[in-house]
């Protein structure tokens, strides 16, 4: 979201930003996984807005059918992507130059700008914006880069996520628990324009303590640990489970943010993301938008 917010603003100003994304789908933690006829929002569950500019973006996305309000019984305004959370970044990126399955391995200062290394190919740019989680900056810039020192106190909590299809009716849309091992459970089919079937798609996200304790467990081990917990919460037998898998988000939620919208070096290298401000999708958007504004006000 930080990279998209930045690129959208630069593009509207007449510049030609290029986005490199290591994934198959744009959006990072705003992700949707599809399995047969079912799907799961296994990253960010919904979006909220406090900033009027971001609220306007969400309103426009709703008007164009890429977003909708999710009534999960909480009496709170919660916006979700359509037909999945990935619908939000997909709509925002529609007119941008995005190169996917392009994992950047290094960013180095070059003659009159920066070199972005992807495999055996070097790409040269006047300015570079990096929106990876703060702990990954050292791998791109080198351990001795000032950005690494400046982000030394930024902290993240991981999140282990379970996706399950259960042959039993849903009795609620979402449930939050600040004490138990499953901090969030959501009936994915209760969101607007989701696939409907005889079975129910669920997403369960583990608490920070559970996720940290089992951070290095593989996906089958996490599935085996979390599935009985979900079945207990839903009061169903494990033999009602049709499908189950797990996903690890190592840098899921920033717990100690930087405290400023972004970092910059010589007005040509920038780093930002939700880790600058706080653990919300909106924080990533604010960071990216602020970087773009700084670039537009800086000389080329």
Buried (B, 14 or more C-beta within 10 A) or exposed (E): BBBBBBBBBBBEEEBEBEBBBEEEBBBBBBBBBEEEEBBBBBBBBBBBBEEEEBBEBBEEBBEEEBBBBBBBEEEEBBBBBBBBBBBBBBBBBEEBEBEBEBEBEEBEBEEEBBBBBBEEEEBEBEBBBBBBBBBEBBBBBEEEBEBBEBBEEBBBBBBBBBBBBBBBEBEEBBBEEEEBBBBBBBBBBBBBEBBEBEBBBBBBBBBBEBBEBBEEBEEEEBBEBBBEBBBEBBEBEEEBBBBBBBBBBBBBBBEEBBEEBBBBBEEBBBBBBBBBBBBBBBBBBBBBBBBBBBBBEEEE
